[in-house]
Amino acid sequence: MSEFLAEIIGTMILIIFGGGVVGGVNLKKSIAEGAGWIVVTVGWGLAVTMGVYAVGSVSGAHLNPAVTLGFAAVGEFPWDKVPMYITAQMIGAFIGACIVFFQYLPHWRETEDQGAKLAVFSTGPAIKSTYSNLVSEIIGTFVLVMGLMFIGANQFTEGLNPAIVGLLIVAIGLSLGGTTGYAINPARDLGPRIAHAILPIIGKGGSNWGYAWIPVIGPVIGGIYGGLFYHAIFTGDLSLAFWIVSAVIAVILIAALNSELKKKNTQVSNVKKAI
C-alpha cells in the first residue's frame, strides 16, 4: 500500500467511526439517540485509534493536515510530501462522510433539526464568536500536536501507541471540545462539509460556509505552533518561525478578548437603556 492510499484509508476510517457516533447520538430514531457528549468524545477517540492502527505502519497515520504541517514545520516530516498527504486526507474524509450518509439513510428523513444533520458532518460553535472560536480551535490543535510529540518521546509496549493517541483525543474532547466541537483537523471538517453540501440529504439546510474557515485556519495555526512550541521548549530551537507564529497568536488572543469586552459593554449599555 502506498502512503497516499494509506492516508485515504486511515482518514476514511476516522470519519466513519467519528461521524458515525455523532449520527447515532444526533439523528432521530437511532438507538443511540441522546447518548450524549461523553459517548461522542469516546467515539472520536476510538475513531482515531482505529485509523492509526490501520495505516500507522505505512504512512505514520497523520490523518490530519494540521498534524502533517506541524511535523513538517519542525523538520520531522518532508515538505515535498505535504501536498500529497493533505490531498489524501481530504479525499478520505469525503469518502468517510459519504459512507456515514448511507449508514443513516432512513434517519435523515426522520430528523427535522437541520443543525443536528450538519453536526454529523462538520463542527459548529456553541456560542458564535469569531475570534474566540478561532482561539478554541488553535488551542485544541496545539495540544493535539504537542501531545503527539510527547507521546513520541516515550516508549510504550509495542502496539500501544495508537490507544494512547486515542486517549489524547478523548481528553481534548472532554476538556476543550465544548466550545466548537473540536474539529482540530481541517480535513475532518472540510471534507465532510463538502459531502454535506453535495449529498441529497433530505431537509438538510445550509452547510454553514461562513463558519467553515475557522476549523481549517485554527487547526493549521495550532498544529504548526504545537510543533514549534515543543521544539522551542524541549530542544531549545527558538526559530524565527516560532516567534512569528507566537506573535500571530498573541494578536488573535488580544482580538478575541477585545471582542468579548466590547460585547459585554454593549450588553451593559443595553440594560441601562432598558432601565
MARBAMAR-802776 format. One record per residue (C-alpha): residue number from 1; y, z, x; residue in three letters. Coordinates in steps of 0.02 Angstrom, whole numbers, m for minus. Last residue first. Example, Ala and Ser with C-alpha at 12.3 -4.5 7.8 and 13.67 -1.06 7.14 Angstrom:
BEGIN
+------+--------+--------+--------+-------+
: doza :  north :     up :   east : numar :
+------+--------+--------+--------+-------+
:    2 :    m53 :    357 :    684 :   ser :
:    1 :   m225 :    390 :    615 :   ala :
+------+--------+--------+--------+-------+
end
This chain:
BEGIN
+------+--------+--------+--------+-------+
: doza :  north :     up :   east : numar :
+------+--------+--------+--------+-------+
:  275 :   2537 :   1636 :  m1699 :   ile :
:  274 :   2473 :   1456 :  m1695 :   ala :
:  273 :   2598 :   1414 :  m1557 :   lys :
:  272 :   2536 :   1561 :  m1454 :   lys :
:  271 :   2356 :   1506 :  m1477 :   val :
:  270 :   2400 :   1328 :  m1425 :   asn :
:  269 :   2485 :   1391 :  m1266 :   ser :
:  268 :   2334 :   1498 :  m1221 :   val :
:  267 :   2218 :   1349 :  m1245 :   gln :
:  266 :   2331 :   1237 :  m1141 :   thr :
:  265 :   2336 :   1366 :  m1002 :   asn :
:  264 :   2145 :   1374 :  m1001 :   lys :
:  263 :   2132 :   1184 :   m996 :   lys :
:  262 :   2254 :   1179 :   m850 :   lys :
:  261 :   2153 :   1312 :   m759 :   leu :
:  260 :   1993 :   1212 :   m787 :   glu :
:  259 :   2070 :   1054 :   m715 :   ser :
:  258 :   2140 :   1147 :   m564 :   asn :
:  257 :   1969 :   1220 :   m526 :   leu :
:  256 :   1885 :   1050 :   m536 :   ala :
:  255 :   2021 :    966 :   m432 :   ala :
:  254 :   2007 :   1102 :   m299 :   ile :
:  253 :   1818 :   1079 :   m293 :   leu :
:  252 :   1836 :    890 :   m281 :   ile :
:  251 :   1961 :    905 :   m137 :   val :
:  250 :   1845 :   1026 :    m46 :   ala :
:  249 :   1700 :    905 :    m72 :   ile :
:  248 :   1797 :    763 :     10 :   val :
:  247 :   1848 :    876 :    155 :   ala :
:  246 :   1668 :    930 :    186 :   ser :
:  245 :   1616 :    746 :    178 :   val :
:  244 :   1740 :    704 :    317 :   ile :
:  243 :   1695 :    857 :    421 :   trp :
:  242 :   1508 :    822 :    416 :   phe :
:  241 :   1537 :    636 :    450 :   ala :
:  240 :   1633 :    681 :    608 :   leu :
:  239 :   1478 :    772 :    670 :   ser :
:  238 :   1457 :    959 :    691 :   leu :
:  237 :   1277 :    949 :    755 :   asp :
:  236 :   1245 :   1133 :    792 :   gly :
:  235 :   1060 :   1120 :    754 :   thr :
:  234 :   1041 :   1243 :    611 :   phe :
:  233 :   1217 :   1247 :    541 :   ile :
:  232 :   1277 :   1069 :    570 :   ala :
:  231 :   1105 :    992 :    543 :   his :
:  230 :   1083 :   1080 :    376 :   tyr :
:  229 :   1260 :   1038 :    325 :   phe :
:  228 :   1241 :    853 :    364 :   leu :
:  227 :   1078 :    839 :    266 :   gly :
:  226 :   1145 :    933 :    115 :   gly :
:  225 :   1309 :    837 :    128 :   tyr :
:  224 :   1220 :    671 :    108 :   ile :
:  223 :   1123 :    734 :    m42 :   gly :
:  222 :   1275 :    814 :   m123 :   gly :
:  221 :   1383 :    658 :   m107 :   ile :
:  220 :   1245 :    543 :   m171 :   val :
:  219 :   1195 :    670 :   m305 :   pro :
:  218 :   1374 :    676 :   m374 :   gly :
:  217 :   1401 :    486 :   m366 :   ile :
:  216 :   1250 :    441 :   m473 :   val :
:  215 :   1240 :    584 :   m599 :   pro :
:  214 :   1431 :    566 :   m620 :   ile :
:  213 :   1436 :    376 :   m640 :   trp :
:  212 :   1341 :    381 :   m806 :   ala :
:  211 :   1471 :    483 :   m900 :   tyr :
:  210 :   1567 :    337 :   m975 :   gly :
:  209 :   1403 :    244 :   m992 :   trp :
:  208 :   1349 :    361 :  m1132 :   asn :
:  207 :   1194 :    259 :  m1181 :   ser :
:  206 :   1253 :    225 :  m1358 :   gly :
:  205 :   1156 :    255 :  m1519 :   gly :
:  204 :    966 :    261 :  m1527 :   lys :
:  203 :    930 :    229 :  m1710 :   gly :
:  202 :    761 :    148 :  m1674 :   ile :
:  201 :    736 :    120 :  m1488 :   ile :
:  200 :    727 :    m67 :  m1451 :   pro :
:  199 :    736 :    m46 :  m1261 :   leu :
:  198 :    885 :   m114 :  m1164 :   ile :
:  197 :   1012 :     28 :  m1164 :   ala :
:  196 :    879 :    163 :  m1149 :   his :
:  195 :    799 :     67 :  m1004 :   ala :
:  194 :    968 :     61 :   m917 :   ile :
:  193 :    982 :    249 :   m941 :   arg :
:  192 :    804 :    265 :   m872 :   pro :
:  191 :    854 :    181 :   m708 :   gly :
:  190 :   1023 :    270 :   m698 :   leu :
:  189 :    963 :    450 :   m716 :   asp :
:  188 :    807 :    464 :   m608 :   arg :
:  187 :    876 :    332 :   m491 :   ala :
:  186 :   1035 :    433 :   m456 :   pro :
:  185 :    937 :    594 :   m421 :   asn :
:  184 :   1004 :    771 :   m438 :   ile :
:  183 :    995 :    738 :   m628 :   ala :
:  182 :   1020 :    923 :   m659 :   tyr :
:  181 :   1035 :    940 :   m849 :   gly :
:  180 :   1224 :    949 :   m829 :   thr :
:  179 :   1269 :   1133 :   m841 :   thr :
:  178 :   1100 :   1215 :   m870 :   gly :
:  177 :   1019 :   1143 :   m715 :   gly :
:  176 :   1078 :   1267 :   m584 :   leu :
:  175 :    961 :   1417 :   m588 :   ser :
:  174 :    812 :   1359 :   m691 :   leu :
:  173 :    822 :   1176 :   m640 :   gly :
:  172 :    853 :   1213 :   m457 :   ile :
:  171 :    708 :   1336 :   m452 :   ala :
:  170 :    592 :   1213 :   m540 :   val :
:  169 :    639 :   1077 :   m415 :   ile :
:  168 :    606 :   1195 :   m269 :   leu :
:  167 :    438 :   1240 :   m347 :   leu :
:  166 :    393 :   1055 :   m347 :   gly :
:  165 :    437 :   1044 :   m162 :   val :
:  164 :    319 :   1191 :   m130 :   ile :
:  163 :    182 :   1100 :   m226 :   ala :
:  162 :    210 :    942 :   m125 :   pro :
:  161 :    197 :   1044 :     38 :   asn :
:  160 :     28 :   1122 :      1 :   leu :
:  159 :    m84 :    980 :     60 :   gly :
:  158 :   m122 :   1057 :    229 :   glu :
:  157 :    m78 :   1242 :    232 :   thr :
:  156 :    106 :   1258 :    266 :   phe :
:  155 :    211 :   1248 :    424 :   gln :
:  154 :    398 :   1266 :    407 :   asn :
:  153 :    543 :   1155 :    459 :   ala :
:  152 :    501 :   1026 :    326 :   gly :
:  151 :    525 :   1157 :    191 :   ile :
:  150 :    699 :   1199 :    254 :   phe :
:  149 :    739 :   1013 :    262 :   met :
:  148 :    682 :    992 :     82 :   leu :
:  147 :    791 :   1140 :     35 :   gly :
:  146 :    943 :   1059 :    116 :   met :
:  145 :    908 :    904 :     13 :   val :
:  144 :    885 :    997 :   m150 :   leu :
:  143 :   1025 :   1125 :   m124 :   val :
:  142 :   1150 :    985 :    m93 :   phe :
:  141 :   1078 :    895 :   m245 :   thr :
:  140 :   1114 :   1041 :   m360 :   gly :
:  139 :   1285 :   1074 :   m283 :   ile :
:  138 :   1343 :    893 :   m297 :   ile :
:  137 :   1277 :    877 :   m476 :   glu :
:  136 :   1369 :   1035 :   m528 :   ser :
:  135 :   1529 :    980 :   m439 :   val :
:  134 :   1528 :    814 :   m535 :   leu :
:  133 :   1511 :    908 :   m699 :   asn :
:  132 :   1657 :   1018 :   m648 :   ser :
:  131 :   1762 :    866 :   m605 :   tyr :
:  130 :   1727 :    776 :   m768 :   thr :
:  129 :   1722 :    920 :   m892 :   ser :
:  128 :   1608 :    892 :  m1040 :   lys :
:  127 :   1520 :   1056 :  m1076 :   ile :
:  126 :   1330 :   1049 :  m1086 :   ala :
:  125 :   1341 :    889 :   m984 :   pro :
:  124 :   1224 :    740 :  m1002 :   gly :
:  123 :   1064 :    679 :   m922 :   thr :
:  122 :    958 :    525 :   m946 :   ser :
:  121 :    803 :    453 :  m1029 :   phe :
:  120 :    733 :    587 :  m1144 :   val :
:  119 :    911 :    652 :  m1163 :   ala :
:  118 :    959 :    488 :  m1248 :   leu :
:  117 :    840 :    525 :  m1391 :   lys :
:  116 :    905 :    702 :  m1414 :   ala :
:  115 :   1083 :    636 :  m1414 :   gly :
:  114 :   1042 :    512 :  m1552 :   gln :
:  113 :    979 :    651 :  m1666 :   asp :
:  112 :    886 :    566 :  m1808 :   glu :
:  111 :    710 :    585 :  m1737 :   thr :
:  110 :    568 :    521 :  m1848 :   glu :
:  109 :    595 :    339 :  m1798 :   arg :
:  108 :    594 :    382 :  m1613 :   trp :
:  107 :    435 :    483 :  m1639 :   his :
:  106 :    324 :    335 :  m1682 :   pro :
:  105 :    338 :    260 :  m1504 :   leu :
:  104 :    325 :    421 :  m1403 :   tyr :
:  103 :    211 :    354 :  m1266 :   gln :
:  102 :    291 :    182 :  m1280 :   phe :
:  101 :    462 :    247 :  m1232 :   phe :
:  100 :    385 :    355 :  m1094 :   val :
:   99 :    310 :    197 :  m1019 :   ile :
:   98 :    480 :    112 :  m1023 :   cys :
:   97 :    556 :    262 :   m933 :   ala :
:   96 :    425 :    250 :   m795 :   gly :
:   95 :    462 :     65 :   m771 :   ile :
:   94 :    649 :    100 :   m753 :   phe :
:   93 :    620 :    243 :   m631 :   ala :
:   92 :    501 :    137 :   m526 :   gly :
:   91 :    625 :     m7 :   m516 :   ile :
:   90 :    767 :    110 :   m465 :   met :
:   89 :    659 :    195 :   m334 :   gln :
:   88 :    604 :     28 :   m262 :   ala :
:   87 :    783 :    m31 :   m245 :   thr :
:   86 :    832 :    133 :   m162 :   ile :
:   85 :    689 :    121 :    m38 :   tyr :
:   84 :    727 :    m61 :      8 :   met :
:   83 :    914 :    m28 :     28 :   pro :
:   82 :    880 :    124 :    141 :   val :
:   81 :    753 :     42 :    258 :   lys :
:   80 :    883 :    m25 :    380 :   asp :
:   79 :    964 :    146 :    386 :   trp :
:   78 :    813 :    223 :    472 :   pro :
:   77 :    768 :    400 :    415 :   phe :
:   76 :    794 :    566 :    506 :   glu :
:   75 :    957 :    508 :    583 :   gly :
:   74 :   1069 :    635 :    497 :   val :
:   73 :   1142 :    518 :    365 :   ala :
:   72 :    973 :    434 :    341 :   ala :
:   71 :    896 :    597 :    279 :   phe :
:   70 :   1033 :    623 :    151 :   gly :
:   69 :   1033 :    440 :    101 :   leu :
:   68 :    847 :    439 :     63 :   thr :
:   67 :    858 :    607 :    m25 :   val :
:   66 :   1005 :    548 :   m131 :   ala :
:   65 :    913 :    385 :   m169 :   pro :
:   64 :    769 :    485 :   m246 :   asn :
:   63 :    581 :    457 :   m248 :   leu :
:   62 :    580 :    512 :    m64 :   his :
:   61 :    391 :    507 :    m61 :   ala :
:   60 :    360 :    505 :    128 :   gly :
:   59 :    318 :    321 :    109 :   ser :
:   58 :    129 :    314 :    128 :   val :
:   57 :     65 :    492 :    144 :   ser :
:   56 :    187 :    553 :     13 :   gly :
:   55 :    128 :    424 :   m114 :   val :
:   54 :     29 :    513 :   m250 :   ala :
:   53 :     50 :    694 :   m194 :   tyr :
:   52 :    239 :    670 :   m192 :   val :
:   51 :    241 :    596 :   m366 :   gly :
:   50 :    127 :    734 :   m431 :   met :
:   49 :    239 :    871 :   m360 :   thr :
:   48 :    397 :    787 :   m426 :   val :
:   47 :    326 :    782 :   m602 :   ala :
:   46 :    262 :    960 :   m583 :   leu :
:   45 :    439 :   1019 :   m552 :   gly :
:   44 :    502 :    912 :   m696 :   trp :
:   43 :    376 :    990 :   m815 :   gly :
:   42 :    418 :   1165 :   m754 :   val :
:   41 :    602 :   1132 :   m789 :   thr :
:   40 :    567 :   1060 :   m963 :   val :
:   39 :    448 :   1202 :  m1011 :   val :
:   38 :    579 :   1329 :   m957 :   ile :
:   37 :    711 :   1238 :  m1058 :   trp :
:   36 :    625 :   1249 :  m1226 :   gly :
:   35 :    464 :   1218 :  m1322 :   ala :
:   34 :    565 :   1151 :  m1468 :   gly :
:   33 :    447 :   1008 :  m1506 :   glu :
:   32 :    284 :   1020 :  m1406 :   ala :
:   31 :    175 :    956 :  m1549 :   ile :
:   30 :    297 :    812 :  m1566 :   ser :
:   29 :    354 :    797 :  m1747 :   lys :
:   28 :    534 :    766 :  m1695 :   lys :
:   27 :    578 :    724 :  m1517 :   leu :
:   26 :    659 :    848 :  m1399 :   asn :
:   25 :    520 :    951 :  m1317 :   val :
:   24 :    390 :    814 :  m1300 :   gly :
:   23 :    520 :    686 :  m1251 :   gly :
:   22 :    589 :    802 :  m1118 :   val :
:   21 :    412 :    826 :  m1050 :   val :
:   20 :    384 :    639 :  m1045 :   gly :
:   19 :    547 :    603 :   m955 :   gly :
:   18 :    484 :    713 :   m814 :   gly :
:   17 :    300 :    663 :   m818 :   phe :
:   16 :    327 :    475 :   m836 :   ile :
:   15 :    487 :    485 :   m733 :   ile :
:   14 :    405 :    560 :   m578 :   leu :
:   13 :    255 :    445 :   m595 :   ile :
:   12 :    370 :    294 :   m593 :   met :
:   11 :    460 :    366 :   m442 :   thr :
:   10 :    295 :    379 :   m347 :   gly :
:    9 :    236 :    206 :   m399 :   ile :
:    8 :    398 :    118 :   m352 :   ile :
:    7 :    414 :    218 :   m190 :   glu :
:    6 :    236 :    173 :   m144 :   ala :
:    5 :    264 :    m10 :   m183 :   leu :
:    4 :    408 :    m19 :    m60 :   phe :
:    3 :    316 :     84 :     70 :   glu :
:    2 :    174 :    m43 :     64 :   ser :
:    1 :      0 :      0 :      0 :   met :
+------+--------+--------+--------+-------+
end
